[in-house]
Amino acid sequence: MTASPAAPDGVVREGRIGLRAPNHPVPLALVAASGPLAATSANLSGAVTPTDIAALEDLFGTAVACYVDGGPIETTASTVVDASGDGIVVVREGVISAEALERAIGS
């Protein structure tokens, strides 16, 4: 989605922002209590995805002000789509296949 000029620089990439729909009770509860959150993914491009709080602390250390431990997670990658144009383009196929997306949206 095209970023608003009011969007914080830290969440804008190539003039766009990414929206994530988590499938975990902790971030869902945080969003329900506070509204949308501006956050980055907990994995670094090209690095192994951390699956527990200890791995996150090893990766980010004191660069992160607060960690919320929701328990270990599965390592299935998210599906990334680009909906900034007229259609939807699958950028990275993850847990939701391109075929499942096509069935869900009808194109």
C-alpha positions as a Markdown table, in Angstrom:
| # | Residue | x | y | z |
|---|---|---|---|---|
| 1 | Met | 0.0 | 0.0 | 0.0 |
| 2 | Thr | 1.3 | 3.5 | -0.8 |
| 3 | Ala | 2.5 | 5.2 | 2.4 |
| 4 | Ser | 0.9 | 8.4 | 3.7 |
| 5 | Pro | 3.3 | 11.3 | 4.0 |
| 6 | Ala | 2.5 | 11.1 | 7.8 |
| 7 | Ala | 3.9 | 7.5 | 8.0 |
| 8 | Pro | 7.1 | 7.2 | 10.1 |
| 9 | Asp | 10.2 | 6.8 | 8.0 |
| 10 | Gly | 11.1 | 3.5 | 9.8 |
| 11 | Val | 8.0 | 1.7 | 8.3 |
| 12 | Val | 8.3 | 3.1 | 4.7 |
| 13 | Arg | 10.2 | 1.2 | 2.0 |
| 14 | Glu | 10.2 | 2.4 | -1.6 |
| 15 | Gly | 7.3 | 4.7 | -0.8 |
| 16 | Arg | 5.1 | 1.9 | 0.5 |
| 17 | Ile | 4.2 | 0.3 | 3.8 |
| 18 | Gly | 3.5 | -3.3 | 4.7 |
| 19 | Leu | 0.5 | -4.6 | 6.6 |
| 20 | Arg | 0.7 | -7.8 | 8.6 |
| 21 | Ala | -2.1 | -9.9 | 9.9 |
| 22 | Pro | -0.5 | -12.0 | 12.7 |
| 23 | Asn | -1.8 | -15.5 | 13.6 |
| 24 | His | -0.7 | -15.4 | 17.3 |
| 25 | Pro | -2.8 | -14.5 | 20.3 |
| 26 | Val | -0.2 | -12.0 | 21.8 |
| 27 | Pro | 0.1 | -9.6 | 18.9 |
| 28 | Leu | -3.6 | -9.9 | 18.3 |
| 29 | Ala | -4.3 | -8.9 | 21.9 |
| 30 | Leu | -1.9 | -6.0 | 21.7 |
| 31 | Val | -3.6 | -4.7 | 18.5 |
| 32 | Ala | -7.1 | -5.2 | 20.0 |
| 33 | Ala | -6.1 | -3.2 | 23.1 |
| 34 | Ser | -4.2 | -0.4 | 21.3 |
| 35 | Gly | -5.1 | -0.3 | 17.7 |
| 36 | Pro | -2.7 | -0.7 | 14.7 |
| 37 | Leu | 1.0 | -1.1 | 15.6 |
| 38 | Ala | 4.0 | 0.1 | 13.6 |
| 39 | Ala | 6.5 | -2.7 | 13.9 |
| 40 | Thr | 9.0 | -4.6 | 11.9 |
| 41 | Ser | 9.4 | -8.3 | 11.4 |
| 42 | Ala | 11.5 | -10.0 | 14.0 |
| 43 | Asn | 13.7 | -11.7 | 11.4 |
| 44 | Leu | 16.5 | -10.1 | 9.5 |
| 45 | Ser | 16.7 | -10.6 | 5.7 |
| 46 | Gly | 18.8 | -13.6 | 4.9 |
| 47 | Ala | 19.1 | -14.7 | 8.6 |
| 48 | Val | 17.5 | -17.6 | 10.4 |
| 49 | Thr | 14.1 | -16.6 | 11.8 |
| 50 | Pro | 14.3 | -16.5 | 15.7 |
| 51 | Thr | 11.7 | -18.8 | 17.2 |
| 52 | Asp | 11.9 | -18.0 | 20.9 |
| 53 | Ile | 12.8 | -15.0 | 23.2 |
| 54 | Ala | 16.4 | -16.1 | 23.8 |
| 55 | Ala | 17.1 | -16.1 | 20.0 |
| 56 | Leu | 15.5 | -12.7 | 19.7 |
| 57 | Glu | 17.6 | -11.3 | 22.6 |
| 58 | Asp | 20.8 | -12.9 | 21.0 |
| 59 | Leu | 19.9 | -11.3 | 17.7 |
| 60 | Phe | 18.8 | -7.8 | 18.8 |
| 61 | Gly | 20.3 | -7.4 | 22.3 |
| 62 | Thr | 19.7 | -4.0 | 23.8 |
| 63 | Ala | 18.7 | -2.4 | 20.5 |
| 64 | Val | 15.2 | -3.5 | 21.5 |
| 65 | Ala | 13.7 | -1.6 | 24.5 |
| 66 | Cys | 11.1 | -4.2 | 25.4 |
| 67 | Tyr | 10.6 | -7.9 | 24.6 |
| 68 | Val | 7.2 | -9.6 | 25.0 |
| 69 | Asp | 7.5 | -13.3 | 25.4 |
| 70 | Gly | 4.6 | -15.1 | 23.9 |
| 71 | Gly | 6.3 | -18.5 | 23.8 |
| 72 | Pro | 8.0 | -20.2 | 21.0 |
| 73 | Ile | 6.7 | -19.8 | 17.4 |
| 74 | Glu | 6.6 | -21.9 | 14.3 |
| 75 | Thr | 9.0 | -20.9 | 11.6 |
| 76 | Thr | 6.7 | -20.8 | 8.6 |
| 77 | Ala | 7.3 | -17.7 | 6.5 |
| 78 | Ser | 4.6 | -15.2 | 5.9 |
| 79 | Thr | 3.2 | -14.8 | 2.4 |
| 80 | Val | 3.9 | -11.3 | 1.1 |
| 81 | Val | 1.8 | -9.7 | -1.5 |
| 82 | Asp | 2.0 | -6.3 | -3.2 |
| 83 | Ala | -1.4 | -4.7 | -3.5 |
| 84 | Ser | -0.1 | -1.2 | -4.4 |
| 85 | Gly | -1.1 | -1.5 | -8.1 |
| 86 | Asp | -4.3 | -2.5 | -9.8 |
| 87 | Gly | -3.9 | -6.2 | -8.9 |
| 88 | Ile | -2.2 | -8.3 | -6.3 |
| 89 | Val | 1.2 | -9.7 | -6.9 |
| 90 | Val | 2.7 | -12.5 | -4.7 |
| 91 | Val | 6.2 | -11.3 | -3.7 |
| 92 | Arg | 7.0 | -14.2 | -1.5 |
| 93 | Glu | 4.9 | -17.4 | -1.1 |
| 94 | Gly | 4.8 | -18.6 | 2.5 |
| 95 | Val | 2.2 | -20.3 | 4.6 |
| 96 | Ile | -0.6 | -19.2 | 2.4 |
| 97 | Ser | -0.1 | -20.4 | -1.2 |
| 98 | Ala | -0.6 | -18.2 | -4.3 |
| 99 | Glu | -3.3 | -20.7 | -5.3 |
| 100 | Ala | -5.1 | -20.2 | -2.0 |
| 101 | Leu | -5.0 | -16.5 | -2.4 |
| 102 | Glu | -6.3 | -16.7 | -6.0 |
| 103 | Arg | -9.3 | -18.9 | -4.7 |
| 104 | Ala | -9.9 | -16.4 | -1.9 |
| 105 | Ile | -9.9 | -13.2 | -4.0 |
| 106 | Gly | -11.1 | -14.7 | -7.3 |
| 107 | Ser | -8.2 | -13.7 | -9.5 |
